[in-house]
Amino acid sequence: MEPESPTTRKSSVRGTAALIIAVVVIVGMAIVFRLLFLIILGIGVIVAVILSLWHRFRPLKEENVDNKHPLGLG
């Protein structure tokens, strides 16, 4: 058997390091996107609750609607 040349071993280390970096980046992005999704979901729930409470305590009345037939169909 011939001993490995330095260039072969160097490319193997470089490939392993690239694989490790790629895995770390993918895992990091998954964590960041999951946190971002949870933050956006939380904001959406808060807005939905606020709008629900707003319309429960201040319901829309028919006399408050100016143009009841905007397309002229009624």
PyMOL Python script that loads the backbone (N, CA, C, O; Angstrom):
from pymol import cmd

cmd.read_pdbstr("""\
ATOM      1  N   MET A   1       0.840  -1.188   0.000  1.00  0.00           N
ATOM      2  CA  MET A   1       0.000   0.000   0.000  1.00  0.00           C
ATOM      3  C   MET A   1       0.876   1.239   0.000  1.00  0.00           C
ATOM      4  O   MET A   1       1.926   1.299   0.639  1.00  0.00           O
ATOM      5  N   GLU A   2       0.410   2.193  -0.723  1.00  0.00           N
ATOM      6  CA  GLU A   2       1.146   3.450  -0.764  1.00  0.00           C
ATOM      7  C   GLU A   2       0.621   4.375   0.330  1.00  0.00           C
ATOM      8  O   GLU A   2      -0.578   4.389   0.610  1.00  0.00           O
ATOM      9  N   PRO A   3       1.499   5.135   0.938  1.00  0.00           N
ATOM     10  CA  PRO A   3       1.033   6.103   1.940  1.00  0.00           C
ATOM     11  C   PRO A   3       0.202   7.190   1.268  1.00  0.00           C
ATOM     12  O   PRO A   3       0.414   7.531   0.104  1.00  0.00           O
ATOM     13  N   GLU A   4      -0.748   7.725   2.032  1.00  0.00           N
ATOM     14  CA  GLU A   4      -1.603   8.775   1.479  1.00  0.00           C
ATOM     15  C   GLU A   4      -0.796  10.033   1.251  1.00  0.00           C
ATOM     16  O   GLU A   4       0.056  10.403   2.059  1.00  0.00           O
ATOM     17  N   SER A   5      -1.073  10.674   0.156  1.00  0.00           N
ATOM     18  CA  SER A   5      -0.387  11.933  -0.108  1.00  0.00           C
ATOM     19  C   SER A   5      -1.053  13.036   0.707  1.00  0.00           C
ATOM     20  O   SER A   5      -2.226  12.916   1.063  1.00  0.00           O
ATOM     21  N   PRO A   6      -0.329  14.100   1.006  1.00  0.00           N
ATOM     22  CA  PRO A   6      -0.903  15.199   1.812  1.00  0.00           C
ATOM     23  C   PRO A   6      -2.119  15.840   1.149  1.00  0.00           C
ATOM     24  O   PRO A   6      -3.021  16.306   1.845  1.00  0.00           O
ATOM     25  N   THR A   7      -2.160  15.871  -0.172  1.00  0.00           N
ATOM     26  CA  THR A   7      -3.310  16.517  -0.837  1.00  0.00           C
ATOM     27  C   THR A   7      -4.576  15.689  -0.656  1.00  0.00           C
ATOM     28  O   THR A   7      -5.658  16.255  -0.500  1.00  0.00           O
ATOM     29  N   THR A   8      -4.466  14.360  -0.673  1.00  0.00           N
ATOM     30  CA  THR A   8      -5.642  13.513  -0.482  1.00  0.00           C
ATOM     31  C   THR A   8      -6.195  13.680   0.921  1.00  0.00           C
ATOM     32  O   THR A   8      -7.406  13.809   1.101  1.00  0.00           O
ATOM     33  N   ARG A   9      -5.336  13.680   1.895  1.00  0.00           N
ATOM     34  CA  ARG A   9      -5.774  13.821   3.280  1.00  0.00           C
ATOM     35  C   ARG A   9      -6.353  15.214   3.517  1.00  0.00           C
ATOM     36  O   ARG A   9      -7.332  15.351   4.250  1.00  0.00           O
ATOM     37  N   LYS A  10      -5.778  16.231   2.923  1.00  0.00           N
ATOM     38  CA  LYS A  10      -6.269  17.594   3.110  1.00  0.00           C
ATOM     39  C   LYS A  10      -7.678  17.744   2.533  1.00  0.00           C
ATOM     40  O   LYS A  10      -8.522  18.394   3.149  1.00  0.00           O
ATOM     41  N   SER A  11      -7.945  17.164   1.378  1.00  0.00           N
ATOM     42  CA  SER A  11      -9.265  17.284   0.796  1.00  0.00           C
ATOM     43  C   SER A  11     -10.298  16.518   1.620  1.00  0.00           C
ATOM     44  O   SER A  11     -11.458  16.924   1.695  1.00  0.00           O
ATOM     45  N   SER A  12      -9.882  15.417   2.237  1.00  0.00           N
ATOM     46  CA  SER A  12     -10.795  14.668   3.095  1.00  0.00           C
ATOM     47  C   SER A  12     -11.175  15.479   4.320  1.00  0.00           C
ATOM     48  O   SER A  12     -12.340  15.498   4.718  1.00  0.00           O
ATOM     49  N   VAL A  13     -10.205  16.147   4.918  1.00  0.00           N
ATOM     50  CA  VAL A  13     -10.489  16.997   6.079  1.00  0.00           C
ATOM     51  C   VAL A  13     -11.366  18.169   5.662  1.00  0.00           C
ATOM     52  O   VAL A  13     -12.289  18.545   6.384  1.00  0.00           O
ATOM     53  N   ARG A  14     -11.085  18.735   4.523  1.00  0.00           N
ATOM     54  CA  ARG A  14     -11.871  19.869   4.051  1.00  0.00           C
ATOM     55  C   ARG A  14     -13.321  19.427   3.804  1.00  0.00           C
ATOM     56  O   ARG A  14     -14.249  20.167   4.129  1.00  0.00           O
ATOM     57  N   GLY A  15     -13.523  18.257   3.245  1.00  0.00           N
ATOM     58  CA  GLY A  15     -14.866  17.745   3.004  1.00  0.00           C
ATOM     59  C   GLY A  15     -15.615  17.477   4.296  1.00  0.00           C
ATOM     60  O   GLY A  15     -16.809  17.762   4.394  1.00  0.00           O
ATOM     61  N   THR A  16     -14.925  16.932   5.287  1.00  0.00           N
ATOM     62  CA  THR A  16     -15.547  16.671   6.583  1.00  0.00           C
ATOM     63  C   THR A  16     -15.930  17.976   7.268  1.00  0.00           C
ATOM     64  O   THR A  16     -17.016  18.091   7.835  1.00  0.00           O
ATOM     65  N   ALA A  17     -15.037  18.956   7.215  1.00  0.00           N
ATOM     66  CA  ALA A  17     -15.329  20.257   7.829  1.00  0.00           C
ATOM     67  C   ALA A  17     -16.517  20.919   7.135  1.00  0.00           C
ATOM     68  O   ALA A  17     -17.359  21.529   7.793  1.00  0.00           O
ATOM     69  N   ALA A  18     -16.587  20.801   5.825  1.00  0.00           N
ATOM     70  CA  ALA A  18     -17.701  21.391   5.089  1.00  0.00           C
ATOM     71  C   ALA A  18     -19.012  20.706   5.461  1.00  0.00           C
ATOM     72  O   ALA A  18     -20.047  21.362   5.584  1.00  0.00           O
ATOM     73  N   LEU A  19     -18.968  19.394   5.640  1.00  0.00           N
ATOM     74  CA  LEU A  19     -20.164  18.659   6.032  1.00  0.00           C
ATOM     75  C   LEU A  19     -20.632  19.082   7.419  1.00  0.00           C
ATOM     76  O   LEU A  19     -21.828  19.266   7.645  1.00  0.00           O
ATOM     77  N   ILE A  20     -19.705  19.233   8.332  1.00  0.00           N
ATOM     78  CA  ILE A  20     -20.048  19.662   9.699  1.00  0.00           C
ATOM     79  C   ILE A  20     -20.634  21.069   9.679  1.00  0.00           C
ATOM     80  O   ILE A  20     -21.626  21.344  10.354  1.00  0.00           O
ATOM     81  N   ILE A  21     -20.021  21.952   8.909  1.00  0.00           N
ATOM     82  CA  ILE A  21     -20.526  23.332   8.812  1.00  0.00           C
ATOM     83  C   ILE A  21     -21.919  23.341   8.204  1.00  0.00           C
ATOM     84  O   ILE A  21     -22.790  24.078   8.666  1.00  0.00           O
ATOM     85  N   ALA A  22     -22.141  22.527   7.166  1.00  0.00           N
ATOM     86  CA  ALA A  22     -23.464  22.474   6.530  1.00  0.00           C
ATOM     87  C   ALA A  22     -24.523  21.974   7.506  1.00  0.00           C
ATOM     88  O   ALA A  22     -25.631  22.510   7.545  1.00  0.00           O
ATOM     89  N   VAL A  23     -24.197  20.960   8.289  1.00  0.00           N
ATOM     90  CA  VAL A  23     -25.153  20.427   9.270  1.00  0.00           C
ATOM     91  C   VAL A  23     -25.455  21.480  10.334  1.00  0.00           C
ATOM     92  O   VAL A  23     -26.611  21.656  10.717  1.00  0.00           O
ATOM     93  N   VAL A  24     -24.433  22.178  10.811  1.00  0.00           N
ATOM     94  CA  VAL A  24     -24.638  23.219  11.827  1.00  0.00           C
ATOM     95  C   VAL A  24     -25.513  24.344  11.275  1.00  0.00           C
ATOM     96  O   VAL A  24     -26.389  24.849  11.976  1.00  0.00           O
ATOM     97  N   VAL A  25     -25.279  24.736  10.027  1.00  0.00           N
ATOM     98  CA  VAL A  25     -26.074  25.812   9.425  1.00  0.00           C
ATOM     99  C   VAL A  25     -27.531  25.377   9.269  1.00  0.00           C
ATOM    100  O   VAL A  25     -28.440  26.156   9.559  1.00  0.00           O
ATOM    101  N   ILE A  26     -27.761  24.155   8.819  1.00  0.00           N
ATOM    102  CA  ILE A  26     -29.129  23.672   8.636  1.00  0.00           C
ATOM    103  C   ILE A  26     -29.863  23.575   9.971  1.00  0.00           C
ATOM    104  O   ILE A  26     -31.023  23.975  10.072  1.00  0.00           O
ATOM    105  N   VAL A  27     -29.202  23.051  10.981  1.00  0.00           N
ATOM    106  CA  VAL A  27     -29.829  22.954  12.306  1.00  0.00           C
ATOM    107  C   VAL A  27     -30.106  24.358  12.858  1.00  0.00           C
ATOM    108  O   VAL A  27     -31.168  24.600  13.432  1.00  0.00           O
ATOM    109  N   GLY A  28     -29.166  25.269  12.687  1.00  0.00           N
ATOM    110  CA  GLY A  28     -29.369  26.640  13.157  1.00  0.00           C
ATOM    111  C   GLY A  28     -30.539  27.314  12.468  1.00  0.00           C
ATOM    112  O   GLY A  28     -31.341  27.995  13.108  1.00  0.00           O
ATOM    113  N   MET A  29     -30.634  27.121  11.152  1.00  0.00           N
ATOM    114  CA  MET A  29     -31.745  27.726  10.422  1.00  0.00           C
ATOM    115  C   MET A  29     -33.077  27.112  10.839  1.00  0.00           C
ATOM    116  O   MET A  29     -34.081  27.820  10.917  1.00  0.00           O
ATOM    117  N   ALA A  30     -33.103  25.816  11.107  1.00  0.00           N
ATOM    118  CA  ALA A  30     -34.339  25.170  11.556  1.00  0.00           C
ATOM    119  C   ALA A  30     -34.787  25.755  12.891  1.00  0.00           C
ATOM    120  O   ALA A  30     -35.975  26.002  13.096  1.00  0.00           O
ATOM    121  N   ILE A  31     -33.845  25.973  13.788  1.00  0.00           N
ATOM    122  CA  ILE A  31     -34.180  26.548  15.098  1.00  0.00           C
ATOM    123  C   ILE A  31     -34.680  27.979  14.937  1.00  0.00           C
ATOM    124  O   ILE A  31     -35.677  28.360  15.549  1.00  0.00           O
ATOM    125  N   VAL A  32     -33.992  28.773  14.115  1.00  0.00           N
ATOM    126  CA  VAL A  32     -34.384  30.171  13.919  1.00  0.00           C
ATOM    127  C   VAL A  32     -35.760  30.247  13.268  1.00  0.00           C
ATOM    128  O   VAL A  32     -36.593  31.048  13.693  1.00  0.00           O
ATOM    129  N   PHE A  33     -36.019  29.428  12.242  1.00  0.00           N
ATOM    130  CA  PHE A  33     -37.316  29.474  11.576  1.00  0.00           C
ATOM    131  C   PHE A  33     -38.430  28.992  12.488  1.00  0.00           C
ATOM    132  O   PHE A  33     -39.550  29.497  12.415  1.00  0.00           O
ATOM    133  N   ARG A  34     -38.139  28.024  13.344  1.00  0.00           N
ATOM    134  CA  ARG A  34     -39.157  27.555  14.294  1.00  0.00           C
ATOM    135  C   ARG A  34     -39.495  28.669  15.285  1.00  0.00           C
ATOM    136  O   ARG A  34     -40.667  28.894  15.588  1.00  0.00           O
ATOM    137  N   LEU A  35     -38.472  29.368  15.791  1.00  0.00           N
ATOM    138  CA  LEU A  35     -38.729  30.477  16.712  1.00  0.00           C
ATOM    139  C   LEU A  35     -39.483  31.602  16.016  1.00  0.00           C
ATOM    140  O   LEU A  35     -40.399  32.193  16.588  1.00  0.00           O
ATOM    141  N   LEU A  36     -39.095  31.892  14.784  1.00  0.00           N
ATOM    142  CA  LEU A  36     -39.778  32.936  14.026  1.00  0.00           C
ATOM    143  C   LEU A  36     -41.242  32.565  13.802  1.00  0.00           C
ATOM    144  O   LEU A  36     -42.126  33.412  13.934  1.00  0.00           O
ATOM    145  N   PHE A  37     -41.499  31.305  13.465  1.00  0.00           N
ATOM    146  CA  PHE A  37     -42.871  30.847  13.279  1.00  0.00           C
ATOM    147  C   PHE A  37     -43.678  30.987  14.565  1.00  0.00           C
ATOM    148  O   PHE A  37     -44.827  31.427  14.529  1.00  0.00           O
ATOM    149  N   LEU A  38     -43.088  30.618  15.697  1.00  0.00           N
ATOM    150  CA  LEU A  38     -43.805  30.734  16.968  1.00  0.00           C
ATOM    151  C   LEU A  38     -44.086  32.192  17.321  1.00  0.00           C
ATOM    152  O   LEU A  38     -45.153  32.503  17.851  1.00  0.00           O
ATOM    153  N   ILE A  39     -43.149  33.084  17.034  1.00  0.00           N
ATOM    154  CA  ILE A  39     -43.363  34.509  17.307  1.00  0.00           C
ATOM    155  C   ILE A  39     -44.492  35.046  16.435  1.00  0.00           C
ATOM    156  O   ILE A  39     -45.370  35.756  16.926  1.00  0.00           O
ATOM    157  N   ILE A  40     -44.476  34.711  15.143  1.00  0.00           N
ATOM    158  CA  ILE A  40     -45.519  35.183  14.232  1.00  0.00           C
ATOM    159  C   ILE A  40     -46.876  34.595  14.627  1.00  0.00           C
ATOM    160  O   ILE A  40     -47.888  35.294  14.581  1.00  0.00           O
ATOM    161  N   LEU A  41     -46.905  33.325  15.011  1.00  0.00           N
ATOM    162  CA  LEU A  41     -48.139  32.694  15.449  1.00  0.00           C
ATOM    163  C   LEU A  41     -48.681  33.384  16.699  1.00  0.00           C
ATOM    164  O   LEU A  41     -49.886  33.612  16.806  1.00  0.00           O
ATOM    165  N   GLY A  42     -47.805  33.716  17.639  1.00  0.00           N
ATOM    166  CA  GLY A  42     -48.218  34.422  18.852  1.00  0.00           C
ATOM    167  C   GLY A  42     -48.793  35.792  18.545  1.00  0.00           C
ATOM    168  O   GLY A  42     -49.802  36.187  19.128  1.00  0.00           O
ATOM    169  N   ILE A  43     -48.163  36.518  17.639  1.00  0.00           N
ATOM    170  CA  ILE A  43     -48.672  37.840  17.257  1.00  0.00           C
ATOM    171  C   ILE A  43     -50.044  37.691  16.602  1.00  0.00           C
ATOM    172  O   ILE A  43     -50.941  38.493  16.864  1.00  0.00           O
ATOM    173  N   GLY A  44     -50.217  36.681  15.759  1.00  0.00           N
ATOM    174  CA  GLY A  44     -51.505  36.451  15.108  1.00  0.00           C
ATOM    175  C   GLY A  44     -52.608  36.138  16.105  1.00  0.00           C
ATOM    176  O   GLY A  44     -53.731  36.620  15.960  1.00  0.00           O
ATOM    177  N   VAL A  45     -52.298  35.337  17.112  1.00  0.00           N
ATOM    178  CA  VAL A  45     -53.296  34.998  18.139  1.00  0.00           C
ATOM    179  C   VAL A  45     -53.671  36.244  18.935  1.00  0.00           C
ATOM    180  O   VAL A  45     -54.845  36.458  19.237  1.00  0.00           O
ATOM    181  N   ILE A  46     -52.689  37.060  19.273  1.00  0.00           N
ATOM    182  CA  ILE A  46     -52.965  38.290  20.028  1.00  0.00           C
ATOM    183  C   ILE A  46     -53.851  39.226  19.221  1.00  0.00           C
ATOM    184  O   ILE A  46     -54.798  39.796  19.763  1.00  0.00           O
ATOM    185  N   VAL A  47     -53.561  39.394  17.935  1.00  0.00           N
ATOM    186  CA  VAL A  47     -54.380  40.266  17.086  1.00  0.00           C
ATOM    187  C   VAL A  47     -55.798  39.710  16.954  1.00  0.00           C
ATOM    188  O   VAL A  47     -56.766  40.469  16.983  1.00  0.00           O
ATOM    189  N   ALA A  48     -55.926  38.391  16.808  1.00  0.00           N
ATOM    190  CA  ALA A  48     -57.252  37.779  16.698  1.00  0.00           C
ATOM    191  C   ALA A  48     -58.067  38.000  17.968  1.00  0.00           C
ATOM    192  O   ALA A  48     -59.260  38.291  17.892  1.00  0.00           O
ATOM    193  N   VAL A  49     -57.443  37.865  19.125  1.00  0.00           N
ATOM    194  CA  VAL A  49     -58.150  38.079  20.395  1.00  0.00           C
ATOM    195  C   VAL A  49     -58.566  39.539  20.526  1.00  0.00           C
ATOM    196  O   VAL A  49     -59.689  39.825  20.939  1.00  0.00           O
ATOM    197  N   ILE A  50     -57.689  40.451  20.184  1.00  0.00           N
ATOM    198  CA  ILE A  50     -58.022  41.882  20.268  1.00  0.00           C
ATOM    199  C   ILE A  50     -59.190  42.210  19.346  1.00  0.00           C
ATOM    200  O   ILE A  50     -60.118  42.910  19.752  1.00  0.00           O
ATOM    201  N   LEU A  51     -59.159  41.712  18.106  1.00  0.00           N
ATOM    202  CA  LEU A  51     -60.256  41.994  17.174  1.00  0.00           C
ATOM    203  C   LEU A  51     -61.560  41.357  17.634  1.00  0.00           C
ATOM    204  O   LEU A  51     -62.628  41.951  17.488  1.00  0.00           O
ATOM    205  N   SER A  52     -61.477  40.167  18.182  1.00  0.00           N
ATOM    206  CA  SER A  52     -62.680  39.496  18.679  1.00  0.00           C
ATOM    207  C   SER A  52     -63.306  40.290  19.824  1.00  0.00           C
ATOM    208  O   SER A  52     -64.518  40.503  19.847  1.00  0.00           O
ATOM    209  N   LEU A  53     -62.483  40.722  20.764  1.00  0.00           N
ATOM    210  CA  LEU A  53     -62.995  41.526  21.879  1.00  0.00           C
ATOM    211  C   LEU A  53     -63.543  42.862  21.396  1.00  0.00           C
ATOM    212  O   LEU A  53     -64.567  43.327  21.894  1.00  0.00           O
ATOM    213  N   TRP A  54     -62.873  43.481  20.433  1.00  0.00           N
ATOM    214  CA  TRP A  54     -63.315  44.768  19.894  1.00  0.00           C
ATOM    215  C   TRP A  54     -64.712  44.637  19.290  1.00  0.00           C
ATOM    216  O   TRP A  54     -65.579  45.473  19.542  1.00  0.00           O
ATOM    217  N   HIS A  55     -64.929  43.597  18.498  1.00  0.00           N
ATOM    218  CA  HIS A  55     -66.231  43.444  17.849  1.00  0.00           C
ATOM    219  C   HIS A  55     -67.294  42.911  18.801  1.00  0.00           C
ATOM    220  O   HIS A  55     -68.487  43.089  18.554  1.00  0.00           O
ATOM    221  N   ARG A  56     -66.882  42.264  19.878  1.00  0.00           N
ATOM    222  CA  ARG A  56     -67.867  41.825  20.873  1.00  0.00           C
ATOM    223  C   ARG A  56     -68.410  43.026  21.638  1.00  0.00           C
ATOM    224  O   ARG A  56     -69.611  43.089  21.902  1.00  0.00           O
ATOM    225  N   PHE A  57     -67.554  43.979  22.001  1.00  0.00           N
ATOM    226  CA  PHE A  57     -67.991  45.121  22.804  1.00  0.00           C
ATOM    227  C   PHE A  57     -68.422  46.314  21.956  1.00  0.00           C
ATOM    228  O   PHE A  57     -69.105  47.208  22.456  1.00  0.00           O
ATOM    229  N   ARG A  58     -68.038  46.341  20.691  1.00  0.00           N
ATOM    230  CA  ARG A  58     -68.455  47.411  19.783  1.00  0.00           C
ATOM    231  C   ARG A  58     -68.948  46.782  18.486  1.00  0.00           C
ATOM    232  O   ARG A  58     -68.272  46.897  17.464  1.00  0.00           O
ATOM    233  N   PRO A  59     -70.105  46.120  18.494  1.00  0.00           N
ATOM    234  CA  PRO A  59     -70.579  45.432  17.295  1.00  0.00           C
ATOM    235  C   PRO A  59     -70.930  46.414  16.175  1.00  0.00           C
ATOM    236  O   PRO A  59     -71.270  47.571  16.424  1.00  0.00           O
ATOM    237  N   LEU A  60     -70.839  45.934  14.967  1.00  0.00           N
ATOM    238  CA  LEU A  60     -71.169  46.742  13.796  1.00  0.00           C
ATOM    239  C   LEU A  60     -72.686  46.841  13.692  1.00  0.00           C
ATOM    240  O   LEU A  60     -73.393  45.833  13.702  1.00  0.00           O
ATOM    241  N   LYS A  61     -73.170  48.079  13.593  1.00  0.00           N
ATOM    242  CA  LYS A  61     -74.621  48.298  13.495  1.00  0.00           C
ATOM    243  C   LYS A  61     -74.972  48.668  12.059  1.00  0.00           C
ATOM    244  O   LYS A  61     -74.162  49.229  11.322  1.00  0.00           O
ATOM    245  N   GLU A  62     -76.193  48.337  11.692  1.00  0.00           N
ATOM    246  CA  GLU A  62     -76.599  48.560  10.303  1.00  0.00           C
ATOM    247  C   GLU A  62     -76.596  50.047   9.947  1.00  0.00           C
ATOM    248  O   GLU A  62     -76.310  50.410   8.806  1.00  0.00           O
ATOM    249  N   GLU A  63     -76.909  50.897  10.909  1.00  0.00           N
ATOM    250  CA  GLU A  63     -76.930  52.337  10.603  1.00  0.00           C
ATOM    251  C   GLU A  63     -75.528  52.917  10.431  1.00  0.00           C
ATOM    252  O   GLU A  63     -75.377  54.028   9.924  1.00  0.00           O
ATOM    253  N   ASN A  64     -74.506  52.177  10.847  1.00  0.00           N
ATOM    254  CA  ASN A  64     -73.129  52.649  10.672  1.00  0.00           C
ATOM    255  C   ASN A  64     -72.564  52.346   9.285  1.00  0.00           C
ATOM    256  O   ASN A  64     -71.496  52.844   8.927  1.00  0.00           O
ATOM    257  N   VAL A  65     -73.275  51.530   8.504  1.00  0.00           N
ATOM    258  CA  VAL A  65     -72.808  51.170   7.170  1.00  0.00           C
ATOM    259  C   VAL A  65     -73.380  52.177   6.187  1.00  0.00           C
ATOM    260  O   VAL A  65     -74.597  52.317   6.073  1.00  0.00           O
ATOM    261  N   ASP A  66     -72.494  52.886   5.469  1.00  0.00           N
ATOM    262  CA  ASP A  66     -72.935  53.942   4.561  1.00  0.00           C
ATOM    263  C   ASP A  66     -73.487  53.376   3.253  1.00  0.00           C
ATOM    264  O   ASP A  66     -74.615  53.686   2.867  1.00  0.00           O
ATOM    265  N   ASN A  67     -72.713  52.566   2.589  1.00  0.00           N
ATOM    266  CA  ASN A  67     -73.119  52.069   1.271  1.00  0.00           C
ATOM    267  C   ASN A  67     -73.430  50.578   1.411  1.00  0.00           C
ATOM    268  O   ASN A  67     -72.530  49.739   1.400  1.00  0.00           O
ATOM    269  N   LYS A  68     -74.732  50.264   1.544  1.00  0.00           N
ATOM    270  CA  LYS A  68     -75.125  48.874   1.797  1.00  0.00           C
ATOM    271  C   LYS A  68     -75.083  48.023   0.534  1.00  0.00           C
ATOM    272  O   LYS A  68     -75.019  46.797   0.627  1.00  0.00           O
ATOM    273  N   HIS A  69     -75.118  48.634  -0.629  1.00  0.00           N
ATOM    274  CA  HIS A  69     -75.084  47.906  -1.902  1.00  0.00           C
ATOM    275  C   HIS A  69     -74.021  48.548  -2.808  1.00  0.00           C
ATOM    276  O   HIS A  69     -74.363  49.283  -3.734  1.00  0.00           O
ATOM    277  N   PRO A  70     -72.750  48.276  -2.548  1.00  0.00           N
ATOM    278  CA  PRO A  70     -71.698  48.959  -3.310  1.00  0.00           C
ATOM    279  C   PRO A  70     -71.679  48.583  -4.782  1.00  0.00           C
ATOM    280  O   PRO A  70     -71.187  49.365  -5.595  1.00  0.00           O
ATOM    281  N   LEU A  71     -72.190  47.427  -5.155  1.00  0.00           N
ATOM    282  CA  LEU A  71     -72.207  47.040  -6.577  1.00  0.00           C
ATOM    283  C   LEU A  71     -73.518  47.381  -7.264  1.00  0.00           C
ATOM    284  O   LEU A  71     -73.675  47.138  -8.460  1.00  0.00           O
ATOM    285  N   GLY A  72     -74.456  47.940  -6.519  1.00  0.00           N
ATOM    286  CA  GLY A  72     -75.746  48.314  -7.082  1.00  0.00           C
ATOM    287  C   GLY A  72     -76.627  47.120  -7.413  1.00  0.00           C
ATOM    288  O   GLY A  72     -77.456  47.205  -8.319  1.00  0.00           O
ATOM    289  N   LEU A  73     -76.470  46.027  -6.715  1.00  0.00           N
ATOM    290  CA  LEU A  73     -77.233  44.812  -7.011  1.00  0.00           C
ATOM    291  C   LEU A  73     -78.487  44.678  -6.169  1.00  0.00           C
ATOM    292  O   LEU A  73     -79.276  43.762  -6.401  1.00  0.00           O
ATOM    293  N   GLY A  74     -78.700  45.555  -5.201  1.00  0.00           N
ATOM    294  CA  GLY A  74     -79.824  45.348  -4.305  1.00  0.00           C
ATOM    295  C   GLY A  74     -80.881  46.358  -4.338  1.00  0.00           C
ATOM    296  O   GLY A  74     -81.864  46.247  -3.605  1.00  0.00           O
TER     297      GLY A  74
END
""", "prot")
cmd.dss("prot")
cmd.show_as("cartoon", "prot")
cmd.util.cbc("prot")
cmd.orient("prot")
